[in-house]
Each structure stands twice: as structure tokens, then as C-alpha cells.
């Protein structure tokens, strides 16, 4: 494939990623688990959100009525990270191709 054509495709993909990122709503990192105060008997259930931020582990209790919203926020955070990773990968490829094209033009 022509390098300049590939650069155009990469730029289009990055533009779509930026558009999707602009639509992202509330997000939270972490994992939500159900814990028990008495695990042997399975009683005293509660929800716990655990995550790492600024290199510190954190845990928060989550009320039952917020579990659904927190799950959505966690899913949104995963989508956000996935989009950012795609953007970075595409940007690296774009940079390499741009340098290769410039190198080829310098030789001529």
C-alpha cells in the first residue's frame, strides 16, 4: 500500500476516535465486586469499588442503588482507554510513515 494513502487512512481513523472521545460521558476506573462481612455464611453483602489512581490503591463502598451507574462508568472508562490506545498506536504508525516518506524524498 502507498505510504501516503495509509497516512490518509490513519488520519481518518484518528478523526473518528477524537469524535468518539468527545461523546464519552462520566467514567470511573476500577472494578466493582460484591463482598460479604461474613463470607462463610454469605451474609452482610456490600459492593466495593477498587482502583488505583496516582499510584495509590483505593477502595470505596458503593450503595446498591449506585451499582448500575458505577458499572456503566467503569465500562465507559474501559472504552476510553481502548480509544486512547488505538490513537497512540495509529499516531506511532503515522510518525514512522512520515519519517520514511521524508527519508525517501531526501535521497532523491
DRENSE-442906 format. One record per atom (N, C-alpha, C): x, y, z; atom name; residue number from 1. Coordinates in Angstrom, 3 decimals, always signed. Layout:
<nodes>
@x = X	y = Y	z = Z	atom = CA	nr = NUM
...
</nodes>
This chain:
<nodes>
@x = +0.849	y = -1.191	z = +0.000	atom = N	nr = 1
@x = +0.000	y = +0.000	z = +0.000	atom = CA	nr = 1
@x = +0.886	y = +1.242	z = +0.000	atom = C	nr = 1
@x = +0.447	y = +2.233	z = -0.705	atom = N	nr = 2
@x = +1.148	y = +3.505	z = -0.772	atom = CA	nr = 2
@x = +1.191	y = +4.146	z = +0.624	atom = C	nr = 2
@x = +2.351	y = +4.603	z = +1.027	atom = N	nr = 3
@x = +2.530	y = +5.163	z = +2.379	atom = CA	nr = 3
@x = +1.681	y = +6.411	z = +2.588	atom = C	nr = 3
@x = +1.594	y = +7.248	z = +1.573	atom = N	nr = 4
@x = +0.803	y = +8.472	z = +1.716	atom = CA	nr = 4
@x = -0.691	y = +8.161	z = +1.817	atom = C	nr = 4
@x = -1.125	y = +7.132	z = +1.101	atom = N	nr = 5
@x = -2.524	y = +6.703	z = +1.196	atom = CA	nr = 5
@x = -2.811	y = +6.171	z = +2.596	atom = C	nr = 5
@x = -1.868	y = +5.393	z = +3.149	atom = N	nr = 6
@x = -2.021	y = +4.856	z = +4.504	atom = CA	nr = 6
@x = -2.071	y = +5.985	z = +5.527	atom = C	nr = 6
@x = -1.269	y = +7.006	z = +5.336	atom = N	nr = 7
@x = -1.290	y = +8.153	z = +6.252	atom = CA	nr = 7
@x = -2.679	y = +8.791	z = +6.250	atom = C	nr = 7
@x = -3.277	y = +8.911	z = +5.075	atom = N	nr = 8
@x = -4.633	y = +9.457	z = +4.977	atom = CA	nr = 8
@x = -5.644	y = +8.611	z = +5.734	atom = C	nr = 8
@x = -5.515	y = +7.289	z = +5.618	atom = N	nr = 9
@x = -6.417	y = +6.381	z = +6.343	atom = CA	nr = 9
@x = -6.228	y = +6.536	z = +7.852	atom = C	nr = 9
@x = -4.998	y = +6.623	z = +8.279	atom = N	nr = 10
@x = -4.698	y = +6.790	z = +9.704	atom = CA	nr = 10
@x = -5.315	y = +8.086	z = +10.217	atom = C	nr = 10
@x = -5.167	y = +9.159	z = +9.475	atom = N	nr = 11
@x = -5.725	y = +10.446	z = +9.890	atom = CA	nr = 11
@x = -7.246	y = +10.386	z = +9.999	atom = C	nr = 11
@x = -7.887	y = +9.661	z = +9.097	atom = N	nr = 12
@x = -9.345	y = +9.492	z = +9.168	atom = CA	nr = 12
@x = -9.742	y = +8.705	z = +10.413	atom = C	nr = 12
@x = -8.999	y = +7.644	z = +10.708	atom = N	nr = 13
@x = -9.288	y = +6.842	z = +11.903	atom = CA	nr = 13
@x = -9.096	y = +7.667	z = +13.168	atom = C	nr = 13
@x = -8.044	y = +8.458	z = +13.214	atom = N	nr = 14
@x = -7.793	y = +9.310	z = +14.381	atom = CA	nr = 14
@x = -8.926	y = +10.327	z = +14.541	atom = C	nr = 14
@x = -9.401	y = +10.874	z = +13.436	atom = N	nr = 15
@x = -10.511	y = +11.838	z = +13.498	atom = CA	nr = 15
@x = -11.763	y = +11.175	z = +14.075	atom = C	nr = 15
@x = -12.027	y = +9.917	z = +13.680	atom = N	nr = 16
@x = -13.189	y = +9.192	z = +14.223	atom = CA	nr = 16
@x = -13.020	y = +8.919	z = +15.716	atom = C	nr = 16
@x = -11.811	y = +8.576	z = +16.126	atom = N	nr = 17
@x = -11.533	y = +8.343	z = +17.543	atom = CA	nr = 17
@x = -11.766	y = +9.626	z = +18.343	atom = C	nr = 17
@x = -11.274	y = +10.743	z = +17.841	atom = N	nr = 18
@x = -11.478	y = +12.031	z = +18.526	atom = CA	nr = 18
@x = -12.964	y = +12.342	z = +18.653	atom = C	nr = 18
@x = -13.718	y = +12.046	z = +17.605	atom = N	nr = 19
@x = -15.166	y = +12.279	z = +17.637	atom = CA	nr = 19
@x = -15.832	y = +11.417	z = +18.713	atom = C	nr = 19
@x = -15.436	y = +10.151	z = +18.774	atom = N	nr = 20
@x = -15.987	y = +9.251	z = +19.796	atom = CA	nr = 20
@x = -15.608	y = +9.705	z = +21.203	atom = C	nr = 20
@x = -14.380	y = +10.149	z = +21.371	atom = N	nr = 21
@x = -13.937	y = +10.622	z = +22.686	atom = CA	nr = 21
@x = -14.760	y = +11.819	z = +23.148	atom = C	nr = 21
@x = -15.181	y = +12.656	z = +22.196	atom = N	nr = 22
@x = -15.986	y = +13.816	z = +22.534	atom = CA	nr = 22
@x = -17.373	y = +13.465	z = +23.054	atom = C	nr = 22
@x = -17.807	y = +12.248	z = +22.778	atom = N	nr = 23
@x = -19.138	y = +11.794	z = +23.207	atom = CA	nr = 23
@x = -19.118	y = +11.049	z = +24.535	atom = C	nr = 23
@x = -17.928	y = +10.790	z = +25.056	atom = N	nr = 24
@x = -17.817	y = +9.985	z = +26.274	atom = CA	nr = 24
@x = -18.351	y = +10.771	z = +27.472	atom = C	nr = 24
@x = -19.123	y = +10.071	z = +28.271	atom = N	nr = 25
@x = -19.707	y = +10.684	z = +29.460	atom = CA	nr = 25
@x = -18.923	y = +10.340	z = +30.710	atom = C	nr = 25
@x = -19.602	y = +10.318	z = +31.845	atom = N	nr = 26
@x = -18.940	y = +10.040	z = +33.121	atom = CA	nr = 26
@x = -18.215	y = +8.690	z = +33.103	atom = C	nr = 26
@x = -17.037	y = +8.679	z = +33.698	atom = N	nr = 27
@x = -16.268	y = +7.432	z = +33.740	atom = CA	nr = 27
@x = -15.536	y = +7.298	z = +35.055	atom = C	nr = 27
@x = -15.270	y = +6.053	z = +35.400	atom = N	nr = 28
@x = -14.503	y = +5.741	z = +36.614	atom = CA	nr = 28
@x = -13.649	y = +4.527	z = +36.337	atom = C	nr = 28
@x = -12.419	y = +4.539	z = +36.842	atom = N	nr = 29
@x = -11.594	y = +3.338	z = +36.719	atom = CA	nr = 29
@x = -11.974	y = +2.336	z = +37.796	atom = C	nr = 29
@x = -11.510	y = +1.127	z = +37.634	atom = N	nr = 30
@x = -11.620	y = +0.156	z = +38.711	atom = CA	nr = 30
@x = -12.464	y = -1.048	z = +38.399	atom = C	nr = 30
@x = -12.687	y = -1.812	z = +39.462	atom = N	nr = 31
@x = -13.538	y = -2.993	z = +39.365	atom = CA	nr = 31
@x = -14.494	y = -2.979	z = +40.549	atom = C	nr = 31
@x = -15.690	y = -3.435	z = +40.267	atom = N	nr = 32
@x = -16.746	y = -3.447	z = +41.271	atom = CA	nr = 32
@x = -16.997	y = -4.895	z = +41.676	atom = C	nr = 32
@x = -16.890	y = -5.170	z = +42.947	atom = N	nr = 33
@x = -17.093	y = -6.540	z = +43.422	atom = CA	nr = 33
@x = -18.049	y = -6.556	z = +44.603	atom = C	nr = 33
@x = -18.699	y = -7.681	z = +44.735	atom = N	nr = 34
@x = -19.587	y = -7.882	z = +45.881	atom = CA	nr = 34
@x = -18.788	y = -8.564	z = +46.977	atom = C	nr = 34
@x = -18.822	y = -7.986	z = +48.138	atom = N	nr = 35
@x = -18.103	y = -8.514	z = +49.290	atom = CA	nr = 35
@x = -19.112	y = -8.902	z = +50.372	atom = C	nr = 35
@x = -18.638	y = -9.669	z = +51.332	atom = N	nr = 36
@x = -19.505	y = -10.090	z = +52.437	atom = CA	nr = 36
@x = -18.797	y = -9.848	z = +53.764	atom = C	nr = 36
@x = -19.553	y = -9.306	z = +54.704	atom = N	nr = 37
@x = -18.983	y = -9.096	z = +56.037	atom = CA	nr = 37
@x = -18.714	y = -10.449	z = +56.711	atom = C	nr = 37
@x = -19.576	y = -11.422	z = +56.384	atom = N	nr = 38
@x = -19.405	y = -12.787	z = +56.887	atom = CA	nr = 38
@x = -19.385	y = -13.724	z = +55.677	atom = C	nr = 38
@x = -18.199	y = -13.893	z = +55.061	atom = N	nr = 39
@x = -18.112	y = -14.673	z = +53.828	atom = CA	nr = 39
@x = -18.483	y = -16.155	z = +54.004	atom = C	nr = 39
@x = -18.233	y = -16.702	z = +55.175	atom = N	nr = 40
@x = -18.543	y = -18.121	z = +55.402	atom = CA	nr = 40
@x = -20.033	y = -18.386	z = +55.284	atom = C	nr = 40
@x = -20.842	y = -17.455	z = +55.769	atom = N	nr = 41
@x = -22.290	y = -17.627	z = +55.726	atom = CA	nr = 41
@x = -22.944	y = -16.827	z = +54.597	atom = C	nr = 41
@x = -22.154	y = -16.042	z = +53.872	atom = N	nr = 42
@x = -22.683	y = -15.244	z = +52.769	atom = CA	nr = 42
@x = -23.658	y = -14.181	z = +53.215	atom = C	nr = 42
@x = -23.407	y = -13.590	z = +54.362	atom = N	nr = 43
@x = -24.301	y = -12.548	z = +54.858	atom = CA	nr = 43
@x = -23.570	y = -11.215	z = +54.953	atom = C	nr = 43
@x = -24.334	y = -10.152	z = +55.002	atom = N	nr = 44
@x = -23.754	y = -8.812	z = +55.110	atom = CA	nr = 44
@x = -23.138	y = -8.355	z = +53.806	atom = C	nr = 44
@x = -23.853	y = -8.583	z = +52.699	atom = N	nr = 45
@x = -23.308	y = -8.229	z = +51.388	atom = CA	nr = 45
@x = -23.199	y = -6.715	z = +51.215	atom = C	nr = 45
@x = -22.136	y = -6.296	z = +50.522	atom = N	nr = 46
@x = -21.961	y = -4.891	z = +50.159	atom = CA	nr = 46
@x = -21.123	y = -4.841	z = +48.882	atom = C	nr = 46
@x = -21.138	y = -3.698	z = +48.225	atom = N	nr = 47
@x = -20.388	y = -3.506	z = +46.982	atom = CA	nr = 47
@x = -19.155	y = -2.656	z = +47.248	atom = C	nr = 47
@x = -18.068	y = -3.040	z = +46.606	atom = N	nr = 48
@x = -16.820	y = -2.326	z = +46.793	atom = CA	nr = 48
@x = -16.203	y = -2.005	z = +45.431	atom = C	nr = 48
@x = -15.820	y = -0.752	z = +45.241	atom = N	nr = 49
@x = -15.110	y = -0.312	z = +44.048	atom = CA	nr = 49
@x = -13.636	y = -0.183	z = +44.417	atom = C	nr = 49
@x = -12.776	y = -0.864	z = +43.664	atom = N	nr = 50
@x = -11.330	y = -0.808	z = +43.913	atom = CA	nr = 50
@x = -10.639	y = -0.305	z = +42.654	atom = C	nr = 50
@x = -9.695	y = +0.621	z = +42.846	atom = N	nr = 51
@x = -8.954	y = +1.157	z = +41.707	atom = CA	nr = 51
@x = -7.642	y = +1.761	z = +42.178	atom = C	nr = 51
@x = -6.773	y = +2.026	z = +41.227	atom = N	nr = 52
@x = -5.505	y = +2.674	z = +41.513	atom = CA	nr = 52
@x = -5.490	y = +4.005	z = +40.775	atom = C	nr = 52
@x = -5.140	y = +5.055	z = +41.497	atom = N	nr = 53
@x = -5.062	y = +6.395	z = +40.916	atom = CA	nr = 53
@x = -3.886	y = +7.105	z = +41.551	atom = C	nr = 53
@x = -3.054	y = +7.719	z = +40.716	atom = N	nr = 54
@x = -1.849	y = +8.395	z = +41.202	atom = CA	nr = 54
@x = -0.984	y = +7.440	z = +42.023	atom = C	nr = 54
@x = -0.889	y = +6.203	z = +41.546	atom = N	nr = 55
@x = -0.067	y = +5.156	z = +42.153	atom = CA	nr = 55
@x = -0.507	y = +4.786	z = +43.568	atom = C	nr = 55
@x = -1.750	y = +5.068	z = +43.898	atom = N	nr = 56
@x = -2.289	y = +4.687	z = +45.207	atom = CA	nr = 56
@x = -3.526	y = +3.835	z = +45.002	atom = C	nr = 56
@x = -3.560	y = +2.707	z = +45.702	atom = N	nr = 57
@x = -4.744	y = +1.866	z = +45.671	atom = CA	nr = 57
@x = -5.849	y = +2.481	z = +46.510	atom = C	nr = 57
@x = -7.050	y = +2.412	z = +46.009	atom = N	nr = 58
@x = -8.182	y = +2.990	z = +46.731	atom = CA	nr = 58
@x = -9.357	y = +2.030	z = +46.680	atom = C	nr = 58
@x = -10.183	y = +2.091	z = +47.696	atom = N	nr = 59
@x = -11.411	y = +1.306	z = +47.758	atom = CA	nr = 59
@x = -12.521	y = +2.191	z = +48.278	atom = C	nr = 59
@x = -13.696	y = +2.010	z = +47.709	atom = N	nr = 60
@x = -14.853	y = +2.776	z = +48.152	atom = CA	nr = 60
@x = -16.043	y = +1.835	z = +48.275	atom = C	nr = 60
@x = -16.848	y = +2.079	z = +49.266	atom = N	nr = 61
@x = -18.112	y = +1.357	z = +49.365	atom = CA	nr = 61
@x = -19.091	y = +2.014	z = +48.404	atom = C	nr = 61
@x = -19.877	y = +1.186	z = +47.735	atom = N	nr = 62
@x = -20.868	y = +1.688	z = +46.785	atom = CA	nr = 62
@x = -22.249	y = +1.212	z = +47.223	atom = C	nr = 62
@x = -23.144	y = +2.147	z = +47.358	atom = N	nr = 63
@x = -24.513	y = +1.792	z = +47.739	atom = CA	nr = 63
@x = -25.172	y = +1.021	z = +46.598	atom = C	nr = 63
@x = -26.056	y = +0.122	z = +46.955	atom = N	nr = 64
@x = -26.712	y = -0.740	z = +45.977	atom = CA	nr = 64
@x = -27.379	y = +0.053	z = +44.851	atom = C	nr = 64
@x = -27.995	y = +1.192	z = +45.190	atom = N	nr = 65
@x = -28.703	y = +1.968	z = +44.170	atom = CA	nr = 65
@x = -27.758	y = +2.632	z = +43.155	atom = C	nr = 65
@x = -26.454	y = +2.659	z = +43.445	atom = N	nr = 66
@x = -25.477	y = +3.243	z = +42.530	atom = CA	nr = 66
@x = -24.717	y = +2.215	z = +41.707	atom = C	nr = 66
@x = -24.918	y = +0.932	z = +41.988	atom = N	nr = 67
@x = -24.151	y = -0.125	z = +41.319	atom = CA	nr = 67
@x = -24.303	y = -0.055	z = +39.803	atom = C	nr = 67
@x = -25.515	y = +0.118	z = +39.326	atom = N	nr = 68
@x = -25.755	y = +0.154	z = +37.871	atom = CA	nr = 68
@x = -24.996	y = +1.319	z = +37.223	atom = C	nr = 68
@x = -25.080	y = +2.499	z = +37.826	atom = N	nr = 69
@x = -24.371	y = +3.658	z = +37.275	atom = CA	nr = 69
@x = -22.862	y = +3.464	z = +37.308	atom = C	nr = 69
@x = -22.358	y = +2.923	z = +38.390	atom = N	nr = 70
@x = -20.905	y = +2.711	z = +38.507	atom = CA	nr = 70
@x = -20.437	y = +1.696	z = +37.467	atom = C	nr = 70
@x = -21.215	y = +0.656	z = +37.232	atom = N	nr = 71
@x = -20.848	y = -0.318	z = +36.188	atom = CA	nr = 71
@x = -20.757	y = +0.353	z = +34.819	atom = C	nr = 71
@x = -21.692	y = +1.240	z = +34.516	atom = N	nr = 72
@x = -21.652	y = +1.977	z = +33.245	atom = CA	nr = 72
@x = -20.408	y = +2.857	z = +33.180	atom = C	nr = 72
@x = -20.086	y = +3.513	z = +34.280	atom = N	nr = 73
@x = -18.914	y = +4.387	z = +34.313	atom = CA	nr = 73
@x = -17.619	y = +3.590	z = +34.137	atom = C	nr = 73
@x = -17.569	y = +2.408	z = +34.720	atom = N	nr = 74
@x = -16.395	y = +1.546	z = +34.557	atom = CA	nr = 74
@x = -16.271	y = +1.104	z = +33.105	atom = C	nr = 74
@x = -17.389	y = +0.723	z = +32.485	atom = N	nr = 75
@x = -17.381	y = +0.322	z = +31.068	atom = CA	nr = 75
@x = -16.955	y = +1.494	z = +30.187	atom = C	nr = 75
@x = -17.413	y = +2.688	z = +30.515	atom = N	nr = 76
@x = -17.023	y = +3.877	z = +29.756	atom = CA	nr = 76
@x = -15.534	y = +4.137	z = +29.897	atom = C	nr = 76
@x = -15.002	y = +3.933	z = +31.090	atom = N	nr = 77
@x = -13.561	y = +4.118	z = +31.301	atom = CA	nr = 77
@x = -12.766	y = +3.119	z = +30.466	atom = C	nr = 77
@x = -13.221	y = +1.878	z = +30.399	atom = N	nr = 78
@x = -12.535	y = +0.870	z = +29.577	atom = CA	nr = 78
@x = -12.572	y = +1.265	z = +28.103	atom = C	nr = 78
@x = -13.707	y = +1.777	z = +27.646	atom = N	nr = 79
@x = -13.836	y = +2.230	z = +26.256	atom = CA	nr = 79
@x = -12.891	y = +3.406	z = +26.010	atom = C	nr = 79
@x = -12.834	y = +4.331	z = +26.944	atom = N	nr = 80
@x = -11.935	y = +5.485	z = +26.848	atom = CA	nr = 80
@x = -10.485	y = +5.022	z = +26.694	atom = C	nr = 80
@x = -10.063	y = +4.107	z = +27.549	atom = N	nr = 81
@x = -8.689	y = +3.599	z = +27.484	atom = CA	nr = 81
@x = -8.414	y = +2.913	z = +26.159	atom = C	nr = 81
@x = -9.392	y = +2.143	z = +25.666	atom = N	nr = 82
@x = -9.235	y = +1.453	z = +24.387	atom = CA	nr = 82
@x = -9.061	y = +2.460	z = +23.247	atom = C	nr = 82
@x = -9.873	y = +3.503	z = +23.243	atom = N	nr = 83
@x = -9.766	y = +4.526	z = +22.201	atom = CA	nr = 83
@x = -8.417	y = +5.242	z = +22.261	atom = C	nr = 83
@x = -7.968	y = +5.555	z = +23.460	atom = N	nr = 84
@x = -6.670	y = +6.219	z = +23.615	atom = CA	nr = 84
@x = -5.543	y = +5.317	z = +23.117	atom = C	nr = 84
@x = -5.606	y = +4.029	z = +23.453	atom = N	nr = 85
@x = -4.587	y = +3.084	z = +22.981	atom = CA	nr = 85
@x = -4.575	y = +3.013	z = +21.457	atom = C	nr = 85
@x = -5.756	y = +2.984	z = +20.847	atom = N	nr = 86
@x = -5.834	y = +2.966	z = +19.385	atom = CA	nr = 86
@x = -5.204	y = +4.226	z = +18.796	atom = C	nr = 86
@x = -5.515	y = +5.370	z = +19.404	atom = N	nr = 87
@x = -4.984	y = +6.643	z = +18.931	atom = CA	nr = 87
@x = -3.460	y = +6.653	z = +19.005	atom = C	nr = 87
@x = -2.920	y = +6.186	z = +20.112	atom = N	nr = 88
@x = -1.464	y = +6.141	z = +20.276	atom = CA	nr = 88
@x = -0.836	y = +5.217	z = +19.230	atom = C	nr = 88
@x = -1.404	y = +4.036	z = +19.044	atom = N	nr = 89
@x = -0.869	y = +3.097	z = +18.044	atom = CA	nr = 89
@x = -0.890	y = +3.705	z = +16.648	atom = C	nr = 89
@x = -1.999	y = +4.340	z = +16.301	atom = N	nr = 90
@x = -2.104	y = +4.976	z = +14.985	atom = CA	nr = 90
@x = -1.118	y = +6.135	z = +14.853	atom = C	nr = 90
@x = -0.935	y = +6.888	z = +15.909	atom = N	nr = 91
@x = -0.005	y = +8.019	z = +15.878	atom = CA	nr = 91
@x = +1.438	y = +7.552	z = +15.694	atom = C	nr = 91
@x = +1.781	y = +6.449	z = +16.322	atom = N	nr = 92
@x = +3.130	y = +5.890	z = +16.149	atom = CA	nr = 92
@x = +3.334	y = +5.475	z = +14.699	atom = C	nr = 92
@x = +2.346	y = +4.760	z = +14.146	atom = N	nr = 93
@x = +2.450	y = +4.340	z = +12.752	atom = CA	nr = 93
@x = +2.535	y = +5.559	z = +11.824	atom = C	nr = 93
@x = +1.738	y = +6.581	z = +12.096	atom = N	nr = 94
@x = +1.741	y = +7.814	z = +11.302	atom = CA	nr = 94
@x = +3.126	y = +8.457	z = +11.335	atom = C	nr = 94
@x = +3.698	y = +8.536	z = +12.512	atom = N	nr = 95
@x = +5.015	y = +9.147	z = +12.672	atom = CA	nr = 95
@x = +6.080	y = +8.381	z = +11.887	atom = C	nr = 95
@x = +6.045	y = +7.065	z = +11.998	atom = N	nr = 96
@x = +7.031	y = +6.242	z = +11.282	atom = CA	nr = 96
@x = +6.907	y = +6.406	z = +9.775	atom = C	nr = 96
@x = +5.671	y = +6.384	z = +9.272	atom = N	nr = 97
@x = +5.457	y = +6.535	z = +7.835	atom = CA	nr = 97
@x = +5.898	y = +7.913	z = +7.354	atom = C	nr = 97
@x = +5.610	y = +8.953	z = +8.143	atom = N	nr = 98
@x = +6.005	y = +10.312	z = +7.781	atom = CA	nr = 98
@x = +7.527	y = +10.412	z = +7.684	atom = C	nr = 98
@x = +8.231	y = +9.791	z = +8.632	atom = N	nr = 99
@x = +9.695	y = +9.809	z = +8.594	atom = CA	nr = 99
@x = +10.231	y = +9.020	z = +7.397	atom = C	nr = 99
@x = +9.595	y = +7.888	z = +7.088	atom = N	nr = 100
@x = +10.026	y = +7.085	z = +5.930	atom = CA	nr = 100
@x = +9.848	y = +7.864	z = +4.627	atom = C	nr = 100
@x = +8.733	y = +8.569	z = +4.509	atom = N	nr = 101
@x = +8.493	y = +9.364	z = +3.291	atom = CA	nr = 101
@x = +9.515	y = +10.470	z = +3.176	atom = C	nr = 101
@x = +9.800	y = +11.140	z = +4.293	atom = N	nr = 102
@x = +10.785	y = +12.227	z = +4.283	atom = CA	nr = 102
@x = +12.170	y = +11.690	z = +3.935	atom = C	nr = 102
@x = +12.498	y = +10.535	z = +4.447	atom = N	nr = 103
@x = +13.801	y = +9.929	z = +4.172	atom = CA	nr = 103
@x = +13.929	y = +9.605	z = +2.678	atom = C	nr = 103
@x = +12.851	y = +9.073	z = +2.112	atom = N	nr = 104
@x = +12.849	y = +8.737	z = +0.682	atom = CA	nr = 104
@x = +13.013	y = +10.002	z = -0.161	atom = C	nr = 104
@x = +12.334	y = +11.101	z = +0.219	atom = N	nr = 105
@x = +12.444	y = +12.351	z = -0.532	atom = CA	nr = 105
@x = +13.827	y = +12.967	z = -0.411	atom = C	nr = 105
@x = +14.478	y = +12.777	z = +0.760	atom = N	nr = 106
@x = +15.826	y = +13.307	z = +0.948	atom = CA	nr = 106
@x = +16.838	y = +12.614	z = +0.041	atom = C	nr = 106
@x = +16.598	y = +11.358	z = -0.261	atom = N	nr = 107
@x = +17.521	y = +10.574	z = -1.093	atom = CA	nr = 107
@x = +17.456	y = +11.007	z = -2.562	atom = C	nr = 107
@x = +16.350	y = +11.575	z = -2.951	atom = N	nr = 108
@x = +16.160	y = +11.918	z = -4.370	atom = CA	nr = 108
@x = +16.832	y = +13.197	z = -4.732	atom = C	nr = 108
</nodes>
